């Protein structure tokens, strides 16, 4: 007796979306560890999850999402409060994984899950430390090109001969990587010349290239200009918050957490652009591509 995916999915349509969501919550718990430890150059494997007081966290206190609500945001061992952001990352990852499975073919869905997980890591690391590690820029870009070759459906290819679709998909990915990083590099250089100071970190240049490897040049362009719009809204809301509630604003709650205390970020001159790029990249990948690609086609025709 062989397993037939189509028949099983038809008989139990809820199973795979629910499984994707649960898997996403578990992955989200791991992403919290990555977000905290990678910038500090700590192992993401050992030691196991532990409270800031040093006490190892037991498995029943480390259930994704549920444990935060059961414990009411406080460590069982010492009563230290820890941020709701931990549960939020788990919920967001679960939602994105579920959306990926519902929207795409299984192969592209798995690529989308990986892409979303990496973008979430880069987003929150940049919020906390104003850096994006090369793992989520250069590494993500290289993996994006490789996945594009082996999963042509990532770029809408592969309906005919596999090798042809693989080559077409790989070229789309490489073009997205080069155009994305090149576009941001020129914007950064021009802005630096005009402002006489660094306007954008080189990590953002590499990050947009990585996004382009998964979304093509259209997604890379949208991540830049869509990210700028999101950033403008962010700054406006932050300035309003400062006016109403004081000179400093926290991007996320910064209480002591079971994995440590993330660095507090105040509202100042420098604002990380990586989170805006990540949000725009996710929006494009998870739905806006179909709406925007017509405009990009017209733009490409004009430039030819």
C-alpha positions in Angstrom: 0.0 0.0 0.0 1.5 3.3 -1.1 0.8 6.8 0.3 -1.1 9.0 -2.1 -0.7 12.7 -1.1 -3.6 14.0 -3.2 -6.1 11.5 -1.9 -5.0 12.0 1.7 -5.2 15.8 1.4 -8.6 15.5 -0.2 -9.9 13.3 2.6 -8.3 15.4 5.4 -8.0 18.9 4.1 -7.2 20.3 7.5 -4.3 18.0 8.3 -1.4 19.6 6.4 -2.3 23.2 7.1 -2.5 22.4 10.8 0.7 20.4 10.7 2.4 23.3 9.0 1.2 25.7 11.7 2.4 23.4 14.5 5.7 22.9 12.8 6.0 26.7 12.4 5.4 27.3 16.1 8.2 24.8 16.9 10.5 26.4 14.4 9.6 29.8 15.8 10.8 28.6 19.2 14.1 27.7 17.6 14.2 31.0 15.8 14.0 32.8 19.2 17.2 31.0 20.2 18.9 31.9 16.8 17.8 35.6 17.2 19.4 35.8 20.6 22.5 33.7 20.2 23.8 34.3 16.7 24.7 38.0 17.1 26.5 37.1 20.4 28.4 34.3 18.5 27.0 31.6 20.8 26.1 28.1 19.9 22.5 27.6 18.9 22.7 23.9 20.0 24.3 24.0 23.4 23.5 24.7 26.2 19.8 24.0 26.1 17.3 26.8 26.8 17.8 28.2 30.3 16.6 31.1 32.4 18.6 34.2 32.9 19.2 32.9 36.4 20.9 29.9 34.9 18.2 27.3 35.6 17.5 25.0 32.7 14.0 25.3 31.3 12.0 22.1 31.5 10.2 20.9 28.4 6.7 21.6 29.7 7.7 25.2 30.3 9.1 25.5 26.8 6.0 24.6 24.7 5.7 27.2 21.9 3.2 29.9 22.5 1.3 28.0 25.2 3.9 28.2 27.8 4.1 32.0 27.8 0.3 32.2 28.5 0.4 29.4 31.1 3.3 31.1 32.9 1.8 34.6 32.4 5.1 35.8 30.9 7.2 34.9 34.0 9.9 32.2 34.5 8.7 29.4 36.8 12.1 29.1 38.6 12.6 32.7 39.7 9.6 34.7 38.6 11.6 36.9 36.1 9.4 38.4 33.4 10.2 37.6 29.8 9.0 39.3 26.7 5.9 38.5 24.8 8.0 38.8 21.7 9.0 35.1 22.2 5.4 34.0 21.8 4.9 36.6 19.1 7.7 35.1 17.0 6.3 31.6 17.4 2.8 32.8 16.4 4.1 34.7 13.4 6.2 31.8 12.2 3.2 29.5 12.6 1.0 31.9 10.6 3.6 32.3 7.8 4.2 28.5 7.6 0.5 27.9 7.4 0.0 30.6 4.7 2.9 29.1 2.7 1.4 25.7 2.7 -2.1 27.0 1.7 -0.8 29.2 -1.1 1.9 27.2 -2.8 2.8 23.7 -4.0 4.5 21.6 -1.4 8.0 22.2 -2.8 7.6 25.9 -3.1 5.8 26.0 0.3 8.9 24.5 2.0 11.1 27.0 0.3 8.7 29.7 1.5 9.0 28.5 5.0 12.7 28.6 4.9 12.7 32.1 3.4 10.2 33.4 6.0 12.2 31.9 8.9 15.4 33.5 7.7 13.8 36.9 7.1 12.3 36.8 10.6 15.7 36.1 12.1 17.3 39.0 10.2 14.4 41.3 11.1 14.7 40.8 14.9 18.4 40.7 15.0 18.6 44.0 13.1 16.1 45.5 15.5 18.2 44.4 18.5 21.7 44.9 17.3 21.5 47.0 14.0 23.4 44.3 12.2 22.4 41.5 9.8 24.8 38.5 10.0 26.2 37.2 6.8 24.3 33.9 7.4 21.1 35.7 6.5 22.6 37.8 3.6 25.3 36.0 1.7 24.3 32.6 3.0 20.6 33.2 2.2 21.4 34.5 -1.2 23.5 31.4 -2.1 20.8 29.0 -0.8 18.2 31.0 -2.7 20.0 30.4 -6.0 20.5 26.7 -5.3 16.9 26.2 -4.3 15.8 28.1 -7.4 17.6 25.5 -9.5 16.2 22.5 -7.7 12.7 23.9 -7.2 11.9 25.8 -10.4 8.4 26.5 -9.2 9.9 29.0 -6.8 10.0 31.3 -9.7 7.0 30.0 -11.6 9.1 27.7 -13.9 9.3 23.9 -14.4 6.0 23.2 -16.2 7.9 21.6 -19.1 11.3 20.0 -19.3 12.9 20.1 -15.8 16.4 21.1 -16.9 15.0 24.0 -18.9 12.9 25.2 -16.0 15.8 24.8 -13.6 18.1 26.9 -15.7 15.4 29.6 -16.2 14.6 29.6 -12.5 18.3 29.8 -11.6 18.9 32.7 -13.9 15.9 34.6 -12.5 17.3 34.1 -9.0 20.8 35.3 -10.0 19.3 38.3 -11.8 17.3 39.1 -8.7 20.3 38.8 -6.5 22.5 41.0 -8.7 19.9 43.7 -9.5 18.7 43.8 -5.9 22.1 44.2 -4.3 23.3 46.6 -7.1 20.3 48.8 -6.8 20.8 49.3 -3.0 24.5 49.7 -3.4 24.0 52.6 -5.8 21.3 54.2 -3.6 23.7 53.9 -0.6 26.6 55.4 -2.6 24.5 58.3 -3.9 23.0 59.0 -0.5 26.4 58.9 1.2 27.8 61.4 -1.3 24.9 63.8 -0.8 24.7 63.4 3.0 28.5 63.1 3.5 27.9 60.2 5.9 27.0 56.5 5.7 23.3 56.3 4.9 22.9 52.6 4.6 24.8 49.6 5.9 26.4 47.1 3.5 24.4 44.4 5.3 21.3 45.9 3.7 22.9 45.7 0.3 23.6 42.0 0.7 20.2 41.4 2.3 18.2 42.8 -0.6 20.3 40.6 -2.9 19.3 37.6 -0.8 15.6 38.6 -1.0 16.0 39.0 -4.8 17.3 35.4 -5.0 14.0 34.2 -3.7 11.7 36.7 -5.3 13.4 37.8 -8.5 14.4 41.4 -9.4 10.7 42.5 -8.9 10.7 41.4 -5.3 14.0 43.0 -4.7 12.9 46.3 -6.0 9.7 46.2 -4.0 11.6 45.3 -0.9 13.6 48.5 -1.3 10.8 51.0 -2.3 8.1 49.2 -0.3 10.5 49.0 2.6 11.0 52.8 2.3 7.2 53.4 2.6 7.0 51.0 5.6 10.0 52.8 7.1 8.4 56.2 6.6 5.2 55.0 8.4 7.4 53.5 11.2 9.3 56.7 11.7 6.0 58.7 11.8 4.5 56.4 14.4 7.7 56.4 16.4 7.9 60.2 16.4 4.2 60.4 17.5 5.0 57.9 20.2 7.9 59.9 21.4 5.8 63.1 21.4 3.1 61.4 23.5 5.1 59.2 25.8 8.7 60.4 26.0 12.1 60.4 24.3 12.6 56.7 24.1 10.6 53.9 22.6 11.1 50.2 22.8 10.8 48.2 19.6 9.8 45.2 21.7 9.5 44.6 25.5 13.0 44.3 26.9 12.5 42.6 30.2 14.9 39.8 31.3 14.1 36.6 29.4 14.8 32.9 29.8 17.5 33.3 27.1 18.9 36.6 28.3 18.2 40.3 27.9 18.1 41.7 24.3 19.7 45.1 23.9 17.3 48.0 24.2 16.9 50.1 21.1 16.0 53.8 21.5 14.5 56.1 19.0 17.5 58.0 17.6 19.2 59.1 14.5 19.9 55.6 13.2 17.0 53.3 12.4 17.6 49.8 11.1 16.3 49.4 7.5 16.6 45.6 7.5 13.2 45.0 9.3 11.5 47.2 6.7 13.2 45.2 3.9 12.1 41.9 5.5 8.5 43.0 5.9 8.3 44.2 2.3 10.0 41.0 1.0 7.5 38.9 3.0 4.5 40.9 1.7 5.7 40.4 -1.9 6.4 36.7 -1.6 3.1 36.0 0.2 0.6 37.7 -2.1 1.6 41.0 -3.5 3.6 39.5 -6.4 0.6 38.8 -8.5 -0.7 42.3 -8.1 2.6 44.1 -8.6 4.1 42.0 -11.5 1.9 43.7 -14.1 3.4 47.1 -13.1 6.9 45.7 -13.2 6.3 44.2 -16.7 5.3 47.7 -17.9 8.4 49.1 -16.3 10.6 46.5 -17.9 9.0 47.2 -21.3 9.7 51.0 -20.9 13.4 50.3 -20.0 14.0 48.0 -23.0 
